[in-house]
Amino acid sequence: MNEDVFNMELRKFLKKVGVTSQREIEQAVRSAIEAGKLQGDETVKAKVILTLEGLDLRHEIHGDISLS
């Protein structure tokens, strides 16, 4: 395995995950506020499930996102 290539590819993937996740969360929260499902002062619970196809990896990451 080429460590440099692996490191770069991993960083590109994580950047894509971060940017895409932020955009999706922002959109979902704004839509929920507009629809009256959220007031805008709550804390929402978030969970990400990371898997690698063909490998025995399933990792859950839990967190809270405060809106105010």
N, CA, C, O and CB atoms as a CASP TS submission, in Angstrom:
PFRMAT TS
TARGET T0000
AUTHOR 0000-0000-0000
METHOD Language model
MODEL 1
PARENT N/A
ATOM      1  N   MET     1       0.844  -1.176   0.000  1.00  0.00           N
ATOM      2  CA  MET     1       0.000   0.000   0.000  1.00  0.00           C
ATOM      3  C   MET     1       0.890   1.240   0.000  1.00  0.00           C
ATOM      4  O   MET     1       1.889   1.311   0.715  1.00  0.00           O
ATOM      5  CB  MET     1      -0.960  -0.002   1.220  1.00  0.00           C
ATOM      6  N   ASN     2       0.504   2.201  -0.810  1.00  0.00           N
ATOM      7  CA  ASN     2       1.223   3.470  -0.845  1.00  0.00           C
ATOM      8  C   ASN     2       0.581   4.394   0.180  1.00  0.00           C
ATOM      9  O   ASN     2      -0.533   4.874  -0.030  1.00  0.00           O
ATOM     10  CB  ASN     2       1.200   4.107  -2.281  1.00  0.00           C
ATOM     11  N   GLU     3       1.264   4.645   1.273  1.00  0.00           N
ATOM     12  CA  GLU     3       0.731   5.449   2.383  1.00  0.00           C
ATOM     13  C   GLU     3       0.351   6.863   1.948  1.00  0.00           C
ATOM     14  O   GLU     3      -0.659   7.401   2.402  1.00  0.00           O
ATOM     15  CB  GLU     3       1.752   5.521   3.511  1.00  0.00           C
ATOM     16  N   ASP     4       1.152   7.463   1.075  1.00  0.00           N
ATOM     17  CA  ASP     4       0.862   8.826   0.621  1.00  0.00           C
ATOM     18  C   ASP     4      -0.431   8.881  -0.189  1.00  0.00           C
ATOM     19  O   ASP     4      -1.258   9.770   0.017  1.00  0.00           O
ATOM     20  CB  ASP     4       2.026   9.365  -0.218  1.00  0.00           C
ATOM     21  N   VAL     5      -0.603   7.944  -1.098  1.00  0.00           N
ATOM     22  CA  VAL     5      -1.811   7.902  -1.916  1.00  0.00           C
ATOM     23  C   VAL     5      -3.025   7.623  -1.019  1.00  0.00           C
ATOM     24  O   VAL     5      -4.052   8.291  -1.137  1.00  0.00           O
ATOM     25  CB  VAL     5      -1.685   6.818  -3.032  1.00  0.00           C
ATOM     26  N   PHE     6      -2.903   6.642  -0.131  1.00  0.00           N
ATOM     27  CA  PHE     6      -3.992   6.299   0.785  1.00  0.00           C
ATOM     28  C   PHE     6      -4.394   7.505   1.624  1.00  0.00           C
ATOM     29  O   PHE     6      -5.582   7.790   1.777  1.00  0.00           O
ATOM     30  CB  PHE     6      -3.582   5.133   1.697  1.00  0.00           C
ATOM     31  N   ASN     7      -3.413   8.211   2.166  1.00  0.00           N
ATOM     32  CA  ASN     7      -3.672   9.379   3.003  1.00  0.00           C
ATOM     33  C   ASN     7      -4.405  10.464   2.212  1.00  0.00           C
ATOM     34  O   ASN     7      -5.362  11.050   2.717  1.00  0.00           O
ATOM     35  CB  ASN     7      -2.355   9.934   3.571  1.00  0.00           C
ATOM     36  N   MET     8      -3.974  10.734   0.994  1.00  0.00           N
ATOM     37  CA  MET     8      -4.620  11.750   0.163  1.00  0.00           C
ATOM     38  C   MET     8      -6.050  11.350  -0.197  1.00  0.00           C
ATOM     39  O   MET     8      -6.962  12.174  -0.131  1.00  0.00           O
ATOM     40  CB  MET     8      -3.808  11.986  -1.113  1.00  0.00           C
ATOM     41  N   GLU     9      -6.244  10.100  -0.572  1.00  0.00           N
ATOM     42  CA  GLU     9      -7.579   9.625  -0.936  1.00  0.00           C
ATOM     43  C   GLU     9      -8.513   9.655   0.272  1.00  0.00           C
ATOM     44  O   GLU     9      -9.685  10.008   0.140  1.00  0.00           O
ATOM     45  CB  GLU     9      -7.504   8.200  -1.513  1.00  0.00           C
ATOM     46  N   LEU    10      -8.010   9.295   1.426  1.00  0.00           N
ATOM     47  CA  LEU    10      -8.800   9.332   2.652  1.00  0.00           C
ATOM     48  C   LEU    10      -9.199  10.760   2.995  1.00  0.00           C
ATOM     49  O   LEU    10     -10.341  11.013   3.379  1.00  0.00           O
ATOM     50  CB  LEU    10      -8.021   8.709   3.813  1.00  0.00           C
ATOM     51  N   ARG    11      -8.275  11.684   2.860  1.00  0.00           N
ATOM     52  CA  ARG    11      -8.572  13.094   3.134  1.00  0.00           C
ATOM     53  C   ARG    11      -9.611  13.649   2.156  1.00  0.00           C
ATOM     54  O   ARG    11     -10.486  14.417   2.557  1.00  0.00           O
ATOM     55  CB  ARG    11      -7.288  13.929   3.061  1.00  0.00           C
ATOM     56  N   LYS    12      -9.522  13.269   0.878  1.00  0.00           N
ATOM     57  CA  LYS    12     -10.510  13.715  -0.109  1.00  0.00           C
ATOM     58  C   LYS    12     -11.899  13.185   0.243  1.00  0.00           C
ATOM     59  O   LYS    12     -12.892  13.906   0.151  1.00  0.00           O
ATOM     60  CB  LYS    12     -10.106  13.252  -1.526  1.00  0.00           C
ATOM     61  N   PHE    13     -11.953  11.925   0.644  1.00  0.00           N
ATOM     62  CA  PHE    13     -13.231  11.330   1.020  1.00  0.00           C
ATOM     63  C   PHE    13     -13.815  12.021   2.245  1.00  0.00           C
ATOM     64  O   PHE    13     -15.002  12.345   2.259  1.00  0.00           O
ATOM     65  CB  PHE    13     -13.066   9.834   1.288  1.00  0.00           C
ATOM     66  N   LEU    14     -13.005  12.251   3.269  1.00  0.00           N
ATOM     67  CA  LEU    14     -13.489  12.894   4.487  1.00  0.00           C
ATOM     68  C   LEU    14     -13.925  14.334   4.241  1.00  0.00           C
ATOM     69  O   LEU    14     -14.878  14.805   4.862  1.00  0.00           O
ATOM     70  CB  LEU    14     -12.415  12.859   5.554  1.00  0.00           C
ATOM     71  N   LYS    15     -13.241  15.034   3.347  1.00  0.00           N
ATOM     72  CA  LYS    15     -13.654  16.391   2.996  1.00  0.00           C
ATOM     73  C   LYS    15     -15.027  16.357   2.327  1.00  0.00           C
ATOM     74  O   LYS    15     -15.889  17.178   2.636  1.00  0.00           O
ATOM     75  CB  LYS    15     -12.611  17.061   2.064  1.00  0.00           C
ATOM     76  N   LYS    16     -15.230  15.409   1.413  1.00  0.00           N
ATOM     77  CA  LYS    16     -16.517  15.253   0.738  1.00  0.00           C
ATOM     78  C   LYS    16     -17.614  14.935   1.754  1.00  0.00           C
ATOM     79  O   LYS    16     -18.709  15.491   1.676  1.00  0.00           O
ATOM     80  CB  LYS    16     -16.438  14.144  -0.332  1.00  0.00           C
ATOM     81  N   VAL    17     -17.330  14.057   2.692  1.00  0.00           N
ATOM     82  CA  VAL    17     -18.297  13.707   3.738  1.00  0.00           C
ATOM     83  C   VAL    17     -18.646  14.941   4.568  1.00  0.00           C
ATOM     84  O   VAL    17     -19.820  15.199   4.833  1.00  0.00           O
ATOM     85  CB  VAL    17     -17.735  12.586   4.650  1.00  0.00           C
ATOM     86  N   GLY    18     -17.647  15.693   4.972  1.00  0.00           N
ATOM     87  CA  GLY    18     -17.873  16.860   5.811  1.00  0.00           C
ATOM     88  C   GLY    18     -18.688  17.936   5.117  1.00  0.00           C
ATOM     89  O   GLY    18     -19.645  18.456   5.692  1.00  0.00           O
ATOM     90  N   VAL    19     -18.325  18.272   3.900  1.00  0.00           N
ATOM     91  CA  VAL    19     -19.011  19.321   3.149  1.00  0.00           C
ATOM     92  C   VAL    19     -20.445  18.895   2.837  1.00  0.00           C
ATOM     93  O   VAL    19     -21.378  19.676   3.020  1.00  0.00           O
ATOM     94  CB  VAL    19     -18.249  19.645   1.845  1.00  0.00           C
ATOM     95  N   THR    20     -20.619  17.673   2.372  1.00  0.00           N
ATOM     96  CA  THR    20     -21.946  17.178   2.028  1.00  0.00           C
ATOM     97  C   THR    20     -22.826  17.076   3.267  1.00  0.00           C
ATOM     98  O   THR    20     -23.993  17.467   3.231  1.00  0.00           O
ATOM     99  CB  THR    20     -21.846  15.818   1.337  1.00  0.00           C
ATOM    100  N   SER    21     -22.285  16.560   4.352  1.00  0.00           N
ATOM    101  CA  SER    21     -23.058  16.423   5.588  1.00  0.00           C
ATOM    102  C   SER    21     -23.507  17.773   6.112  1.00  0.00           C
ATOM    103  O   SER    21     -24.659  17.921   6.519  1.00  0.00           O
ATOM    104  CB  SER    21     -22.240  15.703   6.651  1.00  0.00           C
ATOM    105  N   GLN    22     -22.630  18.756   6.111  1.00  0.00           N
ATOM    106  CA  GLN    22     -22.992  20.080   6.594  1.00  0.00           C
ATOM    107  C   GLN    22     -24.124  20.665   5.763  1.00  0.00           C
ATOM    108  O   GLN    22     -25.082  21.211   6.310  1.00  0.00           O
ATOM    109  CB  GLN    22     -21.781  21.011   6.568  1.00  0.00           C
ATOM    110  N   ARG    23     -24.017  20.554   4.455  1.00  0.00           N
ATOM    111  CA  ARG    23     -25.042  21.094   3.562  1.00  0.00           C
ATOM    112  C   ARG    23     -26.391  20.417   3.816  1.00  0.00           C
ATOM    113  O   ARG    23     -27.416  21.093   3.890  1.00  0.00           O
ATOM    114  CB  ARG    23     -24.622  20.913   2.089  1.00  0.00           C
ATOM    115  N   GLU    24     -26.397  19.105   3.948  1.00  0.00           N
ATOM    116  CA  GLU    24     -27.640  18.362   4.170  1.00  0.00           C
ATOM    117  C   GLU    24     -28.270  18.692   5.523  1.00  0.00           C
ATOM    118  O   GLU    24     -29.489  18.837   5.622  1.00  0.00           O
ATOM    119  CB  GLU    24     -27.376  16.863   4.077  1.00  0.00           C
ATOM    120  N   ILE    25     -27.448  18.812   6.559  1.00  0.00           N
ATOM    121  CA  ILE    25     -27.957  19.151   7.895  1.00  0.00           C
ATOM    122  C   ILE    25     -28.544  20.552   7.880  1.00  0.00           C
ATOM    123  O   ILE    25     -29.642  20.770   8.392  1.00  0.00           O
ATOM    124  CB  ILE    25     -26.834  19.047   8.961  1.00  0.00           C
ATOM    125  N   GLU    26     -27.824  21.501   7.299  1.00  0.00           N
ATOM    126  CA  GLU    26     -28.331  22.878   7.233  1.00  0.00           C
ATOM    127  C   GLU    26     -29.669  22.932   6.508  1.00  0.00           C
ATOM    128  O   GLU    26     -30.599  23.600   6.961  1.00  0.00           O
ATOM    129  CB  GLU    26     -27.315  23.793   6.529  1.00  0.00           C
ATOM    130  N   GLN    27     -29.764  22.238   5.399  1.00  0.00           N
ATOM    131  CA  GLN    27     -31.000  22.237   4.611  1.00  0.00           C
ATOM    132  C   GLN    27     -32.146  21.602   5.397  1.00  0.00           C
ATOM    133  O   GLN    27     -33.260  22.126   5.394  1.00  0.00           O
ATOM    134  CB  GLN    27     -30.790  21.488   3.282  1.00  0.00           C
ATOM    135  N   ALA    28     -31.887  20.488   6.063  1.00  0.00           N
ATOM    136  CA  ALA    28     -32.927  19.803   6.829  1.00  0.00           C
ATOM    137  C   ALA    28     -33.411  20.660   7.991  1.00  0.00           C
ATOM    138  O   ALA    28     -34.611  20.716   8.262  1.00  0.00           O
ATOM    139  CB  ALA    28     -32.411  18.463   7.347  1.00  0.00           C
ATOM    140  N   VAL    29     -32.491  21.325   8.679  1.00  0.00           N
ATOM    141  CA  VAL    29     -32.867  22.162   9.821  1.00  0.00           C
ATOM    142  C   VAL    29     -33.670  23.369   9.339  1.00  0.00           C
ATOM    143  O   VAL    29     -34.699  23.698   9.928  1.00  0.00           O
ATOM    144  CB  VAL    29     -31.610  22.624  10.603  1.00  0.00           C
ATOM    145  N   ARG    30     -33.218  24.020   8.293  1.00  0.00           N
ATOM    146  CA  ARG    30     -33.953  25.181   7.774  1.00  0.00           C
ATOM    147  C   ARG    30     -35.355  24.796   7.310  1.00  0.00           C
ATOM    148  O   ARG    30     -36.314  25.527   7.557  1.00  0.00           O
ATOM    149  CB  ARG    30     -33.183  25.825   6.617  1.00  0.00           C
ATOM    150  N   SER    31     -35.474  23.662   6.646  1.00  0.00           N
ATOM    151  CA  SER    31     -36.784  23.187   6.188  1.00  0.00           C
ATOM    152  C   SER    31     -37.691  22.862   7.372  1.00  0.00           C
ATOM    153  O   SER    31     -38.885  23.159   7.343  1.00  0.00           O
ATOM    154  CB  SER    31     -36.623  21.946   5.290  1.00  0.00           C
ATOM    155  N   ALA    32     -37.128  22.258   8.406  1.00  0.00           N
ATOM    156  CA  ALA    32     -37.914  21.916   9.583  1.00  0.00           C
ATOM    157  C   ALA    32     -38.391  23.171  10.317  1.00  0.00           C
ATOM    158  O   ALA    32     -39.505  23.200  10.839  1.00  0.00           O
ATOM    159  CB  ALA    32     -37.095  21.036  10.525  1.00  0.00           C
ATOM    160  N   ILE    33     -37.558  24.193  10.355  1.00  0.00           N
ATOM    161  CA  ILE    33     -37.962  25.457  10.980  1.00  0.00           C
ATOM    162  C   ILE    33     -39.081  26.101  10.164  1.00  0.00           C
ATOM    163  O   ILE    33     -40.074  26.562  10.725  1.00  0.00           O
ATOM    164  CB  ILE    33     -36.752  26.426  11.104  1.00  0.00           C
ATOM    165  N   GLU    34     -38.921  26.132   8.851  1.00  0.00           N
ATOM    166  CA  GLU    34     -39.947  26.721   7.978  1.00  0.00           C
ATOM    167  C   GLU    34     -41.275  25.972   8.081  1.00  0.00           C
ATOM    168  O   GLU    34     -42.344  26.576   7.990  1.00  0.00           O
ATOM    169  CB  GLU    34     -39.466  26.722   6.522  1.00  0.00           C
ATOM    170  N   ALA    35     -41.201  24.653   8.271  1.00  0.00           N
ATOM    171  CA  ALA    35     -42.409  23.833   8.360  1.00  0.00           C
ATOM    172  C   ALA    35     -43.007  23.831   9.765  1.00  0.00           C
ATOM    173  O   ALA    35     -44.065  23.243   9.989  1.00  0.00           O
ATOM    174  CB  ALA    35     -42.100  22.412   7.936  1.00  0.00           C
ATOM    175  N   GLY    36     -42.339  24.481  10.701  1.00  0.00           N
ATOM    176  CA  GLY    36     -42.837  24.533  12.070  1.00  0.00           C
ATOM    177  C   GLY    36     -42.524  23.302  12.904  1.00  0.00           C
ATOM    178  O   GLY    36     -43.040  23.155  14.012  1.00  0.00           O
ATOM    179  N   LYS    37     -41.680  22.416  12.380  1.00  0.00           N
ATOM    180  CA  LYS    37     -41.307  21.214  13.131  1.00  0.00           C
ATOM    181  C   LYS    37     -40.252  21.521  14.187  1.00  0.00           C
ATOM    182  O   LYS    37     -40.131  20.799  15.176  1.00  0.00           O
ATOM    183  CB  LYS    37     -40.791  20.134  12.180  1.00  0.00           C
ATOM    184  N   LEU    38     -39.502  22.575  13.982  1.00  0.00           N
ATOM    185  CA  LEU    38     -38.507  23.046  14.945  1.00  0.00           C
ATOM    186  C   LEU    38     -38.753  24.528  15.199  1.00  0.00           C
ATOM    187  O   LEU    38     -39.232  25.245  14.320  1.00  0.00           O
ATOM    188  CB  LEU    38     -37.046  22.798  14.428  1.00  0.00           C
ATOM    189  N   GLN    39     -38.428  24.974  16.388  1.00  0.00           N
ATOM    190  CA  GLN    39     -38.534  26.390  16.732  1.00  0.00           C
ATOM    191  C   GLN    39     -37.244  27.138  16.388  1.00  0.00           C
ATOM    192  O   GLN    39     -37.273  28.336  16.105  1.00  0.00           O
ATOM    193  CB  GLN    39     -38.857  26.552  18.223  1.00  0.00           C
ATOM    194  N   GLY    40     -36.122  26.432  16.414  1.00  0.00           N
ATOM    195  CA  GLY    40     -34.833  27.062  16.130  1.00  0.00           C
ATOM    196  C   GLY    40     -33.975  27.256  17.355  1.00  0.00           C
ATOM    197  O   GLY    40     -32.875  27.804  17.274  1.00  0.00           O
ATOM    198  N   ASP    41     -34.485  26.799  18.514  1.00  0.00           N
ATOM    199  CA  ASP    41     -33.695  26.925  19.740  1.00  0.00           C
ATOM    200  C   ASP    41     -33.416  25.563  20.385  1.00  0.00           C
ATOM    201  O   ASP    41     -32.951  25.490  21.522  1.00  0.00           O
ATOM    202  CB  ASP    41     -34.417  27.831  20.735  1.00  0.00           C
ATOM    203  N   GLU    42     -33.706  24.483  19.643  1.00  0.00           N
ATOM    204  CA  GLU    42     -33.504  23.136  20.159  1.00  0.00           C
ATOM    205  C   GLU    42     -32.061  22.665  19.969  1.00  0.00           C
ATOM    206  O   GLU    42     -31.216  23.340  19.380  1.00  0.00           O
ATOM    207  CB  GLU    42     -34.460  22.169  19.479  1.00  0.00           C
ATOM    208  N   THR    43     -31.841  21.498  20.490  1.00  0.00           N
ATOM    209  CA  THR    43     -30.640  20.730  20.198  1.00  0.00           C
ATOM    210  C   THR    43     -31.112  19.470  19.492  1.00  0.00           C
ATOM    211  O   THR    43     -31.978  18.759  20.002  1.00  0.00           O
ATOM    212  CB  THR    43     -29.803  20.400  21.506  1.00  0.00           C
ATOM    213  N   VAL    44     -30.556  19.192  18.334  1.00  0.00           N
ATOM    214  CA  VAL    44     -30.943  17.988  17.596  1.00  0.00           C
ATOM    215  C   VAL    44     -29.855  16.937  17.745  1.00  0.00           C
ATOM    216  O   VAL    44     -28.664  17.244  17.791  1.00  0.00           O
ATOM    217  CB  VAL    44     -31.195  18.306  16.096  1.00  0.00           C
ATOM    218  N   LYS    45     -30.295  15.707  17.817  1.00  0.00           N
ATOM    219  CA  LYS    45     -29.360  14.588  17.936  1.00  0.00           C
ATOM    220  C   LYS    45     -28.968  14.132  16.535  1.00  0.00           C
ATOM    221  O   LYS    45     -29.806  14.047  15.638  1.00  0.00           O
ATOM    222  CB  LYS    45     -29.987  13.409  18.754  1.00  0.00           C
ATOM    223  N   ALA    46     -27.706  13.848  16.367  1.00  0.00           N
ATOM    224  CA  ALA    46     -27.201  13.400  15.071  1.00  0.00           C
ATOM    225  C   ALA    46     -26.472  12.070  15.238  1.00  0.00           C
ATOM    226  O   ALA    46     -25.889  11.782  16.284  1.00  0.00           O
ATOM    227  CB  ALA    46     -26.262  14.463  14.445  1.00  0.00           C
ATOM    228  N   LYS    47     -26.524  11.273  14.178  1.00  0.00           N
ATOM    229  CA  LYS    47     -25.800  10.002  14.177  1.00  0.00           C
ATOM    230  C   LYS    47     -25.272   9.759  12.773  1.00  0.00           C
ATOM    231  O   LYS    47     -25.987   9.948  11.789  1.00  0.00           O
ATOM    232  CB  LYS    47     -26.714   8.819  14.646  1.00  0.00           C
ATOM    233  N   VAL    48     -24.034   9.346  12.690  1.00  0.00           N
ATOM    234  CA  VAL    48     -23.425   8.949  11.424  1.00  0.00           C
ATOM    235  C   VAL    48     -22.996   7.498  11.570  1.00  0.00           C
ATOM    236  O   VAL    48     -22.407   7.107  12.578  1.00  0.00           O
ATOM    237  CB  VAL    48     -22.207   9.877  11.043  1.00  0.00           C
ATOM    238  N   ILE    49     -23.299   6.714  10.556  1.00  0.00           N
ATOM    239  CA  ILE    49     -22.856   5.317  10.545  1.00  0.00           C
ATOM    240  C   ILE    49     -21.848   5.163   9.419  1.00  0.00           C
ATOM    241  O   ILE    49     -22.168   5.381   8.251  1.00  0.00           O
ATOM    242  CB  ILE    49     -24.065   4.323  10.366  1.00  0.00           C
ATOM    243  N   LEU    50     -20.637   4.789   9.777  1.00  0.00           N
ATOM    244  CA  LEU    50     -19.547   4.609   8.818  1.00  0.00           C
ATOM    245  C   LEU    50     -19.364   3.118   8.566  1.00  0.00           C
ATOM    246  O   LEU    50     -19.193   2.331   9.497  1.00  0.00           O
ATOM    247  CB  LEU    50     -18.220   5.255   9.338  1.00  0.00           C
ATOM    248  N   THR    51     -19.402   2.748   7.301  1.00  0.00           N
ATOM    249  CA  THR    51     -19.138   1.354   6.932  1.00  0.00           C
ATOM    250  C   THR    51     -18.140   1.325   5.785  1.00  0.00           C
ATOM    251  O   THR    51     -18.029   2.281   5.018  1.00  0.00           O
ATOM    252  CB  THR    51     -20.452   0.615   6.535  1.00  0.00           C
ATOM    253  N   LEU    52     -17.435   0.244   5.681  1.00  0.00           N
ATOM    254  CA  LEU    52     -16.568  -0.004   4.526  1.00  0.00           C
ATOM    255  C   LEU    52     -17.034  -1.296   3.883  1.00  0.00           C
ATOM    256  O   LEU    52     -16.973  -2.364   4.492  1.00  0.00           O
ATOM    257  CB  LEU    52     -15.046  -0.084   4.938  1.00  0.00           C
ATOM    258  N   GLU    53     -17.499  -1.189   2.648  1.00  0.00           N
ATOM    259  CA  GLU    53     -17.988  -2.363   1.946  1.00  0.00           C
ATOM    260  C   GLU    53     -16.885  -3.403   1.818  1.00  0.00           C
ATOM    261  O   GLU    53     -15.745  -3.082   1.482  1.00  0.00           O
ATOM    262  CB  GLU    53     -18.525  -1.979   0.566  1.00  0.00           C
ATOM    263  N   GLY    54     -17.239  -4.641   2.088  1.00  0.00           N
ATOM    264  CA  GLY    54     -16.289  -5.738   1.951  1.00  0.00           C
ATOM    265  C   GLY    54     -15.350  -5.887   3.137  1.00  0.00           C
ATOM    266  O   GLY    54     -14.586  -6.849   3.206  1.00  0.00           O
ATOM    267  N   LEU    55     -15.400  -4.948   4.067  1.00  0.00           N
ATOM    268  CA  LEU    55     -14.569  -5.032   5.262  1.00  0.00           C
ATOM    269  C   LEU    55     -15.478  -5.033   6.477  1.00  0.00           C
ATOM    270  O   LEU    55     -16.617  -4.569   6.412  1.00  0.00           O
ATOM    271  CB  LEU    55     -13.547  -3.858   5.328  1.00  0.00           C
ATOM    272  N   ASP    56     -14.985  -5.541   7.552  1.00  0.00           N
ATOM    273  CA  ASP    56     -15.781  -5.661   8.769  1.00  0.00           C
ATOM    274  C   ASP    56     -15.685  -4.369   9.583  1.00  0.00           C
ATOM    275  O   ASP    56     -15.150  -4.359  10.692  1.00  0.00           O
ATOM    276  CB  ASP    56     -15.312  -6.873   9.613  1.00  0.00           C
ATOM    277  N   LEU    57     -16.215  -3.274   9.010  1.00  0.00           N
ATOM    278  CA  LEU    57     -16.213  -2.003   9.735  1.00  0.00           C
ATOM    279  C   LEU    57     -17.611  -1.427   9.736  1.00  0.00           C
ATOM    280  O   LEU    57     -18.218  -1.206   8.688  1.00  0.00           O
ATOM    281  CB  LEU    57     -15.212  -1.002   9.110  1.00  0.00           C
ATOM    282  N   ARG    58     -18.103  -1.190  10.928  1.00  0.00           N
ATOM    283  CA  ARG    58     -19.348  -0.451  11.137  1.00  0.00           C
ATOM    284  C   ARG    58     -19.132   0.356  12.404  1.00  0.00           C
ATOM    285  O   ARG    58     -19.036  -0.197  13.499  1.00  0.00           O
ATOM    286  CB  ARG    58     -20.620  -1.413  11.250  1.00  0.00           C
ATOM    287  N   HIS    59     -19.056   1.671  12.241  1.00  0.00           N
ATOM    288  CA  HIS    59     -18.751   2.555  13.370  1.00  0.00           C
ATOM    289  C   HIS    59     -19.807   3.645  13.443  1.00  0.00           C
ATOM    290  O   HIS    59     -20.071   4.325  12.450  1.00  0.00           O
ATOM    291  CB  HIS    59     -17.328   3.175  13.233  1.00  0.00           C
ATOM    292  N   GLU    60     -20.418   3.818  14.623  1.00  0.00           N
ATOM    293  CA  GLU    60     -21.420   4.856  14.823  1.00  0.00           C
ATOM    294  C   GLU    60     -20.807   6.031  15.563  1.00  0.00           C
ATOM    295  O   GLU    60     -20.047   5.866  16.518  1.00  0.00           O
ATOM    296  CB  GLU    60     -22.631   4.308  15.593  1.00  0.00           C
ATOM    297  N   ILE    61     -21.158   7.221  15.097  1.00  0.00           N
ATOM    298  CA  ILE    61     -20.714   8.460  15.741  1.00  0.00           C
ATOM    299  C   ILE    61     -21.977   9.223  16.120  1.00  0.00           C
ATOM    300  O   ILE    61     -22.817   9.502  15.265  1.00  0.00           O
ATOM    301  CB  ILE    61     -19.767   9.324  14.793  1.00  0.00           C
ATOM    302  N   HIS    62     -22.113   9.560  17.402  1.00  0.00           N
ATOM    303  CA  HIS    62     -23.283  10.251  17.901  1.00  0.00           C
ATOM    304  C   HIS    62     -22.868  11.651  18.374  1.00  0.00           C
ATOM    305  O   HIS    62     -21.752  11.860  18.850  1.00  0.00           O
ATOM    306  CB  HIS    62     -23.955   9.444  19.048  1.00  0.00           C
ATOM    307  N   GLY    63     -23.792  12.591  18.230  1.00  0.00           N
ATOM    308  CA  GLY    63     -23.506  13.935  18.710  1.00  0.00           C
ATOM    309  C   GLY    63     -24.772  14.759  18.790  1.00  0.00           C
ATOM    310  O   GLY    63     -25.821  14.372  18.275  1.00  0.00           O
ATOM    311  N   ASP    64     -24.660  15.891  19.438  1.00  0.00           N
ATOM    312  CA  ASP    64     -25.748  16.845  19.551  1.00  0.00           C
ATOM    313  C   ASP    64     -25.356  18.114  18.815  1.00  0.00           C
ATOM    314  O   ASP    64     -24.205  18.548  18.872  1.00  0.00           O
ATOM    315  CB  ASP    64     -26.087  17.142  21.035  1.00  0.00           C
ATOM    316  N   ILE    65     -26.335  18.713  18.114  1.00  0.00           N
ATOM    317  CA  ILE    65     -26.124  19.956  17.398  1.00  0.00           C
ATOM    318  C   ILE    65     -27.092  20.989  17.966  1.00  0.00           C
ATOM    319  O   ILE    65     -28.304  20.883  17.782  1.00  0.00           O
ATOM    320  CB  ILE    65     -26.323  19.769  15.857  1.00  0.00           C
ATOM    321  N   SER    66     -26.550  21.979  18.650  1.00  0.00           N
ATOM    322  CA  SER    66     -27.369  23.028  19.233  1.00  0.00           C
ATOM    323  C   SER    66     -27.696  24.068  18.166  1.00  0.00           C
ATOM    324  O   SER    66     -26.828  24.478  17.395  1.00  0.00           O
ATOM    325  CB  SER    66     -26.651  23.681  20.437  1.00  0.00           C
ATOM    326  N   LEU    67     -28.963  24.490  18.133  1.00  0.00           N
ATOM    327  CA  LEU    67     -29.388  25.473  17.138  1.00  0.00           C
ATOM    328  C   LEU    67     -29.353  26.897  17.670  1.00  0.00           C
ATOM    329  O   LEU    67     -29.566  27.846  16.916  1.00  0.00           O
ATOM    330  CB  LEU    67     -30.778  25.151  16.658  1.00  0.00           C
ATOM    331  N   SER    68     -29.087  27.054  18.961  1.00  0.00           N
ATOM    332  CA  SER    68     -29.005  28.415  19.492  1.00  0.00           C
ATOM    333  C   SER    68     -27.905  28.520  20.536  1.00  0.00           C
ATOM    334  O   SER    68     -27.685  29.594  21.096  1.00  0.00           O
ATOM    335  CB  SER    68     -30.348  28.842  20.096  1.00  0.00           C
TER
END
